[in-house]
Amino acid sequence: VSFRGALIFDEGSATLTAGSDVLLTRLSELVLRYPGFTLVCEGHAAPGERGRGGDALDLSAQRALAAQRFLGGIGLPPAHLASEAHGDSQAEGDGSSPEGRALQRRVTFRFQRVADR
């Protein structure tokens, strides 16, 4: 099961931006509707991007955990959530444009069968 949609972050930040709650709330409804699945929050960073005191991999982990914490805070059981950090290894878009670079600073989501986890 896949879900189209991503959270976009400010450069060097793992703080959820305004409006993130809309997507995350919708995802929480899907998680509850399909209890046989885990929602995996996949953190990403732009090539060369760094957060406070860390590299791209650390920043991507912080972003994924920010989404996971929000979902847990609105009542999703921890057993239904997971996070993965990809650093800058899965860059999308054209990193030479501001819009393309913004697409690289993201958390994406995937539903995975519990038995496959």
QUIKA-V871779 format. One line per field, one symbol per residue. phi: phi as a letter, one per 30 degrees, with the letter a starting at -180 (. if undefined). psi: psi as a letter, one per 20 degrees, with the letter a starting at -180 (. if undefined). burial: + if it has 24 or more other ideal C-beta (glycine too) atoms within 12 Angstrom, else -. Layout:
BEGIN
phi->???
psi->???
burial->???
END
This chain:
BEGIN
phi->.bbdkacccdeiccddcejdddddddddddeddbddbcccccdbbdeidbcdibcddddddddddddddedddcjddedcbbbbcchcdbdbidddceddddddcbbcbbcbeeddd
psi->prppqqppqqpjqjpprpihhgghgghhghghhmijqpopooqqqqpiqqaojrahggghghgghgggggghhjjpphijqrqqpickilpqroiiqhghhhhinrprqqppphhi.
burial->--+--++++--++++++--+--++--++-++-----+++++++++++-+-+----+++++++++++++-++----+---+++++++++-+++--------++++++++++++-----
END
